[in-house]
């Protein structure tokens, strides 16, 4: 089906694959059947040893470009190879075990054509299991360019396989992905790119993201966390001077807070960073509301983990939180709302490791 867009720029879809015979047909089919048809689909086969290659060559579509590595290069080099082959105005990412919503590329192209100040665009995702059964929805990710950069200190603010970026972003680097951040190449990339480019998200569920025991995310979670911490220390997304690396690690993973002293250090750095964000940038109303939400969520997370570890309420932390005048008028109500947000709402999966996500009440795809 052709897109109704006034312009029809070429989109290069980069899709690395390795031993994905179980899922690759569904993944590629979801790309080929997009409502936006002006695509080149660049598939980098990283020396698959199963039937992946056979399945790929069974497709008869001139938009497919299949390149097989001479040796197993791993994900970063394979992605860089795919990026170097892309000739489109926009470059989209896709993984071999995920499924695109039929309107994904049409909606992303439309947004990027209308919003020239956005360079990198993601979407929300729906989690599915190895049998394509829906496991839960991902919450609306931050959309504003200022808040997105700020929240990189806490989380990956963009889902990698949903990304569409302007080709000009790729042109600024010889190799976009770095190999020395194993299983967090994307997180390091967003931290690095956020210094120069604007990142945003569409508040729409446009990709089904598969979680299964053999996925790279599941098998290498600890290594990925270590790579994320190193990336944070290198890029300092909070843009504060002389931050203790251990404090930055606790901001990223507050369950590591073990003492009241560490708790106060973390909250002080977080409060200072928020003040800096608001004083140096003109935030939109949406960004202000999202910042308020994430501030409440972060405060509650640190309080919960301190309570668990120390078996007592940390009143000094509560006093510090209440002293932040710009938030005080929303504090009490916000704490009740965010308590519900964390413990009962399906959105709280954003704050927890993939392996402990509860099943959602959702029963069908999107």
Secondary structure, DSSP 8 states (H G I E B T S, - for coil): -----S----EEEEEEESS-TTTHHHHHHHHHT-S---EEEEEEE----SSHHHHHTT---TTEEEEE-SS--HHHHHHHHHHHH--SSEEEE--TT-EE-TTHHHHHHHHHHH-TT--EEEEEEEEE-TT--EEEE------SHHHHHHHTTTS--S-GGG-EEEHHHHTT-S-SS-TTSTT-HHHHHHHHHTTTS-EEEEEEEEEEEE--TTSHHHHTHHHHHHHHHHHHHHH-TT--SS--HHHHHHHH-GGG--SHHHHHHHHHHHHHHHHHHHHHS---HHHHHHHHHHHHHHHHHHHHHHHHHHSS--HHHHHHHHT-HHHHHHHHHHHHHHHHHHHTSGGGGGGS-GGG----S--S--
